């Protein structure tokens, strides 16, 4: 009887040991799987939809100038509705910031800049004096000019400073009577504004010292300053003025700051270059033209 009890006890101990070892083994497997689970969750969150990340979906990552936020969001939604196997992820910011993110290795299929400079800095075919680092991100034969915009002088509701034109702005800036918002020097809308100031013989440095200029890191930040009447006026794009329901006091001529052309291209780092080109083709079709024109863009013939 004693031997039987001892055998039973031995079996129970062995079973417990096996159970503990099995538990430890499962714990180790769960820890190894954890990073994969986190990655899957991140992918689903990044895609932005309930169906994002499902097997068979094609994800397109589009880096686009902040001034395209409303129009591209609308067109992206329409495109995804027509192409349920495609998920489009947008990253909107200043063209300079986007260029830097691409250069530093960010995943991106399509780049649409608000200025030629930022695209040229990524294009091996561009002038070496512009692409000074010899960057080679633009896929050959995919780059084209997609849109034209206008640089607008906008004012807050009721125009408290009474600014009626660029000529009027020049006089009020010279007298220190107004506060103007503009984009930073690395932002296309800021670069266009610098050209306008130079056209009128105004010193940006002197105006900053006199407290007549504030800055925004992209066109949306400048737009917000004007919308909130934190400044007397701002220089943005006509399309942003339309989206924010701001009053346009004047628009700049090509002589004042050149043409505002938006280049677009598929990038060499794209994992889905054919699908990316198809989406760009969609943007240049009738549906794209209608949405862009509705807010003041002028589509450029390919």
C-alpha positions as a Markdown table, in Angstrom:
| # | Residue | x | y | z |
|---|---|---|---|---|
| 1 | Unk | 0.0 | 0.0 | 0.0 |
| 2 | Unk | 2.8 | 2.4 | 0.9 |
| 3 | Unk | 4.5 | 1.7 | -2.5 |
| 4 | Unk | 1.2 | 2.4 | -4.3 |
| 5 | Unk | 0.9 | 5.8 | -2.5 |
| 6 | Unk | 4.5 | 6.6 | -3.3 |
| 7 | Unk | 4.0 | 5.8 | -7.0 |
| 8 | Unk | 0.9 | 8.0 | -7.2 |
| 9 | Unk | 2.7 | 10.9 | -5.6 |
| 10 | Unk | 5.6 | 10.4 | -8.0 |
| 11 | Unk | 3.2 | 10.6 | -11.0 |
| 12 | Unk | 1.5 | 13.7 | -9.6 |
| 13 | Unk | 4.8 | 15.4 | -9.2 |
| 14 | Unk | 5.8 | 14.5 | -12.8 |
| 15 | Unk | 2.5 | 15.8 | -14.2 |
| 16 | Unk | 2.9 | 19.1 | -12.3 |
| 17 | Unk | 6.5 | 19.4 | -13.6 |
| 18 | Unk | 5.3 | 18.8 | -17.2 |
| 19 | Unk | 2.6 | 21.4 | -16.8 |
| 20 | Unk | 5.0 | 24.0 | -15.5 |
| 21 | Unk | 7.4 | 23.4 | -18.3 |
| 22 | Unk | 4.6 | 23.6 | -20.8 |
| 23 | Unk | 3.5 | 26.9 | -19.3 |
| 24 | Unk | 7.0 | 28.3 | -19.5 |
| 25 | Unk | 7.3 | 27.2 | -23.1 |
| 26 | Unk | 4.0 | 28.9 | -24.1 |
| 27 | Unk | 5.1 | 32.0 | -22.3 |
| 28 | Unk | 8.2 | 32.2 | -24.3 |
| 29 | Unk | 6.3 | 31.7 | -27.6 |
| 30 | Unk | 3.9 | 34.5 | -26.6 |
| 31 | Unk | 6.8 | 36.9 | -26.0 |
| 32 | Unk | 8.3 | 36.1 | -29.4 |
| 33 | Unk | 4.9 | 36.7 | -31.1 |
| 34 | Unk | 4.3 | 40.0 | -29.3 |
| 35 | Unk | 6.4 | 42.2 | -31.7 |
| 36 | Unk | 4.5 | 40.8 | -34.7 |
| 37 | Unk | 1.2 | 41.4 | -33.1 |
| 38 | Unk | 2.2 | 45.0 | -32.3 |
| 39 | Unk | 3.3 | 45.5 | -35.9 |
| 40 | Unk | 0.0 | 44.2 | -37.3 |
| 41 | Unk | -1.9 | 46.5 | -35.0 |
| 42 | Unk | 0.2 | 49.5 | -36.0 |
| 43 | Unk | -0.3 | 48.7 | -39.7 |
| 44 | Unk | -4.1 | 48.5 | -39.2 |
| 45 | Unk | -4.0 | 51.8 | -37.3 |
| 46 | Unk | -1.9 | 53.5 | -39.9 |
| 47 | Unk | -4.2 | 52.4 | -42.7 |
| 48 | Unk | -7.0 | 54.3 | -41.0 |
| 49 | Unk | -9.9 | 52.0 | -41.7 |
| 50 | Unk | -11.6 | 48.9 | -40.2 |
| 51 | Unk | -10.6 | 46.9 | -43.3 |
| 52 | Unk | -7.1 | 48.2 | -43.4 |
| 53 | Unk | -4.3 | 45.7 | -43.2 |
| 54 | Unk | -6.4 | 42.8 | -44.5 |
| 55 | Unk | -4.8 | 40.3 | -46.8 |
| 56 | Unk | -4.9 | 41.4 | -50.4 |
| 57 | Unk | -5.1 | 45.1 | -49.7 |
| 58 | Unk | -2.7 | 47.5 | -51.5 |
| 59 | Unk | -1.5 | 50.4 | -49.3 |
| 60 | Unk | -0.5 | 53.6 | -51.0 |
| 61 | Unk | 1.3 | 56.2 | -49.0 |
| 62 | Unk | 1.0 | 59.7 | -50.4 |
| 63 | Unk | 3.1 | 62.6 | -49.2 |
| 64 | Unk | 1.4 | 65.8 | -50.3 |
| 65 | Unk | 1.6 | 69.5 | -49.6 |
| 66 | Unk | -0.6 | 70.8 | -46.8 |
| 67 | Unk | -2.6 | 72.9 | -49.2 |
| 68 | Unk | -3.9 | 69.7 | -50.8 |
| 69 | Unk | -5.4 | 68.4 | -47.6 |
| 70 | Unk | -9.1 | 68.9 | -48.4 |
| 71 | Unk | -9.0 | 68.0 | -52.1 |
| 72 | Unk | -6.9 | 64.9 | -51.9 |
| 73 | Unk | -8.8 | 63.6 | -48.9 |
| 74 | Unk | -12.0 | 63.9 | -50.9 |
| 75 | Unk | -10.5 | 62.3 | -54.0 |
| 76 | Unk | -8.8 | 59.6 | -52.0 |
| 77 | Unk | -12.1 | 58.6 | -50.4 |
| 78 | Unk | -13.8 | 58.5 | -53.8 |
| 79 | Unk | -10.9 | 56.4 | -55.2 |
| 80 | Unk | -11.0 | 53.9 | -52.4 |
| 81 | Unk | -14.8 | 53.5 | -52.8 |
| 82 | Unk | -14.2 | 52.6 | -56.4 |
| 83 | Unk | -11.2 | 50.4 | -55.7 |
| 84 | Unk | -12.0 | 48.5 | -52.4 |
| 85 | Unk | -8.6 | 46.6 | -52.6 |
| 86 | Unk | -6.7 | 49.9 | -52.3 |
| 87 | Unk | -6.0 | 51.7 | -49.0 |
| 88 | Unk | -4.6 | 55.2 | -49.3 |
| 89 | Unk | -2.7 | 56.8 | -46.4 |
| 90 | Unk | -2.0 | 60.5 | -46.7 |
| 91 | Unk | 0.7 | 62.5 | -45.0 |
| 92 | Unk | 0.1 | 66.3 | -45.3 |
| 93 | Unk | 2.7 | 68.8 | -44.3 |
| 94 | Unk | 5.0 | 71.5 | -45.8 |
| 95 | Unk | 6.8 | 70.3 | -48.9 |
| 96 | Unk | 10.1 | 70.9 | -47.2 |
| 97 | Unk | 9.2 | 68.7 | -44.2 |
| 98 | Unk | 8.0 | 66.0 | -46.5 |
| 99 | Unk | 11.1 | 66.1 | -48.6 |
| 100 | Unk | 13.2 | 65.7 | -45.4 |
| 101 | Unk | 11.1 | 62.7 | -44.3 |
| 102 | Unk | 11.5 | 61.0 | -47.6 |
| 103 | Unk | 15.2 | 61.6 | -47.6 |
| 104 | Unk | 15.5 | 60.2 | -44.1 |
| 105 | Unk | 13.8 | 56.9 | -45.2 |
| 106 | Unk | 10.1 | 57.3 | -44.7 |
| 107 | Unk | 7.9 | 54.9 | -46.6 |
| 108 | Unk | 6.3 | 56.8 | -49.5 |
| 109 | Unk | 4.8 | 55.8 | -52.9 |
| 110 | Unk | 3.8 | 59.3 | -54.2 |
| 111 | Unk | 5.1 | 62.8 | -53.6 |
| 112 | Unk | 3.2 | 65.9 | -54.6 |
| 113 | Unk | 5.0 | 69.1 | -53.7 |
| 114 | Unk | 3.7 | 72.7 | -53.7 |
| 115 | Unk | 7.0 | 73.8 | -55.4 |
| 116 | Unk | 9.5 | 72.5 | -57.9 |
| 117 | Unk | 12.5 | 73.0 | -55.5 |
| 118 | Unk | 11.5 | 70.2 | -53.1 |
| 119 | Unk | 10.9 | 67.8 | -55.9 |
| 120 | Unk | 14.1 | 68.8 | -57.6 |
| 121 | Unk | 16.1 | 68.2 | -54.5 |
| 122 | Unk | 15.0 | 64.5 | -54.7 |
| 123 | Unk | 15.4 | 64.1 | -58.5 |
| 124 | Unk | 18.6 | 62.9 | -60.0 |
| 125 | Unk | 17.6 | 64.4 | -63.3 |
| 126 | Unk | 17.4 | 67.9 | -61.7 |
| 127 | Unk | 20.2 | 70.5 | -61.9 |
| 128 | Unk | 23.0 | 69.4 | -59.5 |
| 129 | Unk | 23.2 | 72.9 | -58.2 |
| 130 | Unk | 19.6 | 72.3 | -56.8 |
| 131 | Unk | 20.0 | 68.6 | -56.0 |
| 132 | Unk | 23.2 | 69.3 | -54.2 |
| 133 | Unk | 23.2 | 65.9 | -52.4 |
| 134 | Unk | 22.7 | 63.8 | -55.4 |
| 135 | Unk | 19.5 | 62.3 | -54.1 |
| 136 | Unk | 17.8 | 59.8 | -56.4 |
| 137 | Unk | 14.2 | 59.2 | -55.2 |
| 138 | Unk | 12.1 | 60.1 | -58.3 |
| 139 | Unk | 11.1 | 57.3 | -60.5 |
| 140 | Unk | 12.0 | 58.0 | -64.1 |
| 141 | Unk | 9.2 | 59.0 | -66.5 |
| 142 | Unk | 6.6 | 59.5 | -63.7 |
| 143 | Unk | 7.2 | 63.1 | -62.8 |
| 144 | Unk | 4.9 | 65.7 | -64.2 |
| 145 | Unk | 3.3 | 69.1 | -63.2 |
| 146 | Unk | -0.2 | 68.4 | -61.9 |
| 147 | Unk | -1.7 | 71.7 | -60.7 |
| 148 | Unk | -1.3 | 75.5 | -60.6 |
| 149 | Unk | -2.3 | 77.6 | -57.7 |
| 150 | Unk | -2.3 | 81.4 | -56.9 |
| 151 | Unk | -0.6 | 83.2 | -54.0 |
| 152 | Unk | -3.3 | 85.2 | -52.2 |
| 153 | Unk | -3.2 | 88.0 | -49.7 |
| 154 | Unk | -6.0 | 87.2 | -47.2 |
| 155 | Unk | -7.5 | 89.1 | -44.3 |
| 156 | Unk | -9.6 | 88.2 | -41.3 |
| 157 | Unk | -13.4 | 88.7 | -41.1 |
| 158 | Unk | -14.3 | 92.4 | -41.5 |
| 159 | Unk | -10.7 | 93.2 | -42.5 |
| 160 | Unk | -10.0 | 95.4 | -39.4 |
| 161 | Unk | -6.7 | 96.8 | -40.9 |
| 162 | Unk | -8.4 | 97.8 | -44.1 |
| 163 | Unk | -5.9 | 96.0 | -46.4 |
| 164 | Unk | -7.2 | 96.1 | -50.0 |
| 165 | Unk | -4.3 | 95.0 | -52.2 |
| 166 | Unk | -0.6 | 94.1 | -52.3 |
| 167 | Unk | 0.3 | 97.7 | -53.0 |
| 168 | Unk | -1.7 | 98.7 | -49.9 |
| 169 | Unk | 0.1 | 96.0 | -47.8 |
| 170 | Unk | 3.4 | 97.4 | -48.9 |
| 171 | Unk | 2.6 | 100.9 | -47.6 |
| 172 | Unk | 1.2 | 99.5 | -44.3 |
| 173 | Unk | 4.2 | 97.3 | -43.8 |
| 174 | Unk | 6.6 | 100.2 | -44.4 |
| 175 | Unk | 4.8 | 102.3 | -41.8 |
| 176 | Unk | 4.7 | 99.4 | -39.3 |
| 177 | Unk | 0.9 | 99.6 | -39.2 |
| 178 | Unk | 0.1 | 95.9 | -39.7 |
| 179 | Unk | 1.1 | 92.4 | -38.6 |
| 180 | Unk | 1.4 | 89.8 | -41.4 |
| 181 | Unk | 1.7 | 86.0 | -41.2 |
| 182 | Unk | 3.9 | 84.2 | -43.8 |
| 183 | Unk | 5.4 | 80.7 | -44.2 |
| 184 | Unk | 8.9 | 79.8 | -43.1 |
| 185 | Unk | 11.7 | 80.0 | -45.6 |
| 186 | Unk | 11.7 | 76.3 | -46.2 |
| 187 | Unk | 8.0 | 76.2 | -47.1 |
| 188 | Unk | 7.0 | 77.0 | -50.7 |
| 189 | Unk | 4.4 | 79.6 | -49.7 |
| 190 | Unk | 7.1 | 81.3 | -47.6 |
| 191 | Unk | 9.4 | 81.3 | -50.6 |
| 192 | Unk | 6.8 | 82.8 | -52.8 |
| 193 | Unk | 6.1 | 85.4 | -50.1 |
| 194 | Unk | 9.8 | 86.3 | -50.0 |
| 195 | Unk | 9.8 | 86.9 | -53.7 |
| 196 | Unk | 6.8 | 89.2 | -53.3 |
| 197 | Unk | 8.6 | 91.2 | -50.5 |
| 198 | Unk | 11.6 | 91.5 | -52.8 |
| 199 | Unk | 9.4 | 92.6 | -55.7 |
| 200 | Unk | 8.2 | 95.5 | -53.6 |
| 201 | Unk | 11.7 | 96.3 | -52.3 |
| 202 | Unk | 10.8 | 95.3 | -48.7 |
| 203 | Unk | 13.4 | 93.8 | -46.3 |
| 204 | Unk | 12.1 | 90.7 | -44.5 |
| 205 | Unk | 14.8 | 91.1 | -41.9 |
| 206 | Unk | 13.8 | 94.7 | -41.2 |
| 207 | Unk | 10.1 | 93.8 | -41.0 |
| 208 | Unk | 10.8 | 91.0 | -38.5 |
| 209 | Unk | 12.9 | 93.4 | -36.4 |
| 210 | Unk | 10.0 | 95.9 | -36.5 |
| 211 | Unk | 7.6 | 93.2 | -35.3 |
| 212 | Unk | 5.6 | 93.2 | -38.5 |
| 213 | Unk | 5.9 | 89.5 | -39.4 |
| 214 | Unk | 5.0 | 86.2 | -37.8 |
| 215 | Unk | 5.6 | 82.8 | -39.3 |
| 216 | Unk | 4.0 | 79.4 | -39.8 |
| 217 | Unk | 5.7 | 76.1 | -40.4 |
| 218 | Unk | 3.2 | 75.3 | -43.3 |
| 219 | Unk | 0.4 | 77.1 | -45.1 |
| 220 | Unk | -2.3 | 75.7 | -42.8 |
| 221 | Unk | -0.6 | 77.4 | -39.8 |
| 222 | Unk | -0.6 | 80.7 | -41.6 |
| 223 | Unk | -4.2 | 80.2 | -42.6 |
| 224 | Unk | -5.1 | 79.6 | -38.9 |
| 225 | Unk | -3.5 | 82.8 | -37.8 |
| 226 | Unk | -5.6 | 84.8 | -40.2 |
| 227 | Unk | -8.8 | 82.9 | -39.5 |
| 228 | Unk | -8.3 | 83.5 | -35.7 |
| 229 | Unk | -7.5 | 87.2 | -36.4 |
| 230 | Unk | -4.2 | 86.8 | -34.6 |
| 231 | Unk | -2.7 | 88.9 | -37.5 |
| 232 | Unk | -4.0 | 91.6 | -39.8 |
| 233 | Unk | -3.3 | 89.6 | -42.9 |
| 234 | Unk | -1.4 | 86.6 | -44.3 |
| 235 | Unk | -0.1 | 85.3 | -47.6 |
| 236 | Unk | -1.4 | 81.8 | -48.5 |
| 237 | Unk | -2.8 | 80.0 | -51.5 |
| 238 | Unk | -6.2 | 80.8 | -53.1 |
| 239 | Unk | -7.3 | 77.3 | -52.4 |
| 240 | Unk | -6.6 | 77.5 | -48.7 |
| 241 | Unk | -8.5 | 80.8 | -48.6 |
| 242 | Unk | -11.4 | 79.0 | -50.2 |
| 243 | Unk | -11.3 | 76.1 | -47.8 |
| 244 | Unk | -11.1 | 78.4 | -44.7 |
| 245 | Unk | -13.7 | 80.8 | -46.1 |
| 246 | Unk | -11.3 | 83.8 | -45.9 |
| 247 | Unk | -11.5 | 87.0 | -47.9 |
| 248 | Unk | -9.0 | 87.4 | -50.6 |
| 249 | Unk | -7.8 | 91.0 | -50.9 |
| 250 | Unk | -5.5 | 90.4 | -53.9 |
| 251 | Unk | -3.7 | 87.6 | -55.8 |
| 252 | Unk | 0.0 | 87.8 | -56.9 |
| 253 | Unk | 1.0 | 87.9 | -60.5 |
| 254 | Unk | 3.6 | 85.7 | -62.1 |
| 255 | Unk | 5.8 | 88.8 | -62.3 |
| 256 | Unk | 5.7 | 89.1 | -58.5 |
| 257 | Unk | 6.5 | 85.6 | -57.5 |
| 258 | Unk | 6.5 | 83.3 | -60.5 |
| 259 | Unk | 4.0 | 80.5 | -61.2 |
| 260 | Unk | 2.9 | 78.3 | -58.4 |
| 261 | Unk | 3.2 | 74.8 | -59.9 |
| 262 | Unk | 2.8 | 71.5 | -58.1 |
| 263 | Unk | 4.9 | 68.6 | -59.4 |
| 264 | Unk | 3.9 | 65.0 | -58.7 |
| 265 | Unk | 5.9 | 61.8 | -59.0 |
| 266 | Unk | 6.1 | 58.1 | -58.1 |
| 267 | Unk | 9.1 | 57.5 | -55.9 |
| 268 | Unk | 11.7 | 54.7 | -56.4 |
| 269 | Unk | 11.1 | 53.5 | -52.9 |
| 270 | Unk | 7.5 | 52.7 | -53.7 |
| 271 | Unk | 6.4 | 49.1 | -53.1 |
| 272 | Unk | 3.5 | 49.5 | -55.4 |
| 273 | Unk | 4.7 | 51.7 | -58.3 |
| 274 | Unk | 2.0 | 50.5 | -60.8 |
| 275 | Unk | -0.9 | 51.2 | -58.4 |
| 276 | Unk | 0.7 | 54.5 | -57.5 |
| 277 | Unk | 0.8 | 55.5 | -61.1 |
| 278 | Unk | -2.8 | 54.5 | -61.5 |
| 279 | Unk | -3.9 | 56.7 | -58.7 |
| 280 | Unk | -1.9 | 59.7 | -60.2 |
| 281 | Unk | -3.7 | 59.0 | -63.5 |
| 282 | Unk | -7.0 | 59.2 | -61.6 |
| 283 | Unk | -6.1 | 62.5 | -60.1 |
| 284 | Unk | -5.6 | 63.9 | -63.6 |
| 285 | Unk | -8.9 | 62.6 | -64.9 |
| 286 | Unk | -12.3 | 64.3 | -65.0 |
| 287 | Unk | -13.1 | 63.5 | -61.4 |
| 288 | Unk | -9.8 | 65.0 | -60.2 |
| 289 | Unk | -10.1 | 68.1 | -62.3 |
| 290 | Unk | -13.7 | 68.8 | -61.0 |
| 291 | Unk | -12.6 | 68.6 | -57.4 |
| 292 | Unk | -9.4 | 70.7 | -57.9 |
| 293 | Unk | -11.1 | 73.3 | -59.9 |
| 294 | Unk | -13.9 | 73.6 | -57.4 |
| 295 | Unk | -11.5 | 75.2 | -54.8 |
| 296 | Unk | -9.4 | 77.3 | -57.2 |
| 297 | Unk | -6.7 | 75.0 | -58.5 |
| 298 | Unk | -6.0 | 75.0 | -62.3 |
| 299 | Unk | -5.1 | 71.5 | -63.6 |
| 300 | Unk | -2.0 | 71.4 | -65.7 |
| 301 | Unk | -2.1 | 69.5 | -69.0 |
| 302 | Unk | 0.2 | 66.4 | -68.9 |
